[in-house]
C-alpha cells in the first residue's frame, strides 16, 4: 500500500487519522456516494479546525 493512502472503516477513525496527518498547505479530496455521507468527514474536520487556531472558508 502506498504510504500516502490511508484505508480505514469508520468515519470517526477517518477524521482522527486526517487530523493527525494533515498539515498546513495539504489538499484533501473527499469522494464518495451520497449514501456514504462523506460530508460527515468534512464537518468533523471543520470542527477540528475551528476549535484550534485555523478557520474554515465559508462555502458559497
C-alpha positions in Angstrom: 0.0 0.0 0.0 1.2 3.5 -0.8 2.2 5.4 2.3 0.1 8.4 1.1 -3.1 6.3 1.1 -5.0 5.5 4.3 -7.8 2.9 4.3 -10.0 2.9 7.4 -13.5 1.8 8.1 -15.4 4.2 10.3 -16.0 8.0 10.0 -14.6 8.7 13.4 -11.4 6.8 12.6 -11.0 8.6 9.3 -11.4 12.0 11.0 -8.9 11.1 13.7 -6.3 10.0 11.1 -6.8 13.1 9.0 -6.4 15.4 12.0 -3.2 13.5 12.8 -1.7 13.6 9.3 -2.9 16.7 7.6 -0.6 19.7 7.7 -1.0 23.3 6.6 -1.0 23.5 2.8 -2.3 20.0 2.2 -5.1 19.4 -0.2 -7.7 16.7 0.5 -10.2 15.2 -1.9 -13.2 13.5 -0.2 -15.0 11.4 -2.7 -17.9 9.1 -2.3 -21.5 8.4 -3.0 -24.3 10.4 -1.2 -25.2 7.2 0.6 -21.7 7.1 2.2 -22.4 10.6 3.7 -18.9 11.8 3.2 -20.0 15.3 4.4 -19.6 13.9 8.0 -15.9 13.8 7.4 -15.8 17.4 6.1 -17.9 18.6 9.1 -15.6 16.7 11.5 -12.5 18.4 10.0 -14.3 21.8 10.0 -15.0 21.4 13.8 -11.3 20.5 14.4 -10.0 23.5 12.5 -12.5 25.9 14.2 -11.6 24.6 17.7 -7.9 25.1 17.0 -6.1 28.1 15.5 -7.4 27.8 12.0 -10.5 28.8 10.3 -12.7 27.4 7.5 -13.7 29.4 4.5 -17.4 29.6 4.1 -18.9 27.6 1.3 -20.8 29.7 -1.4 
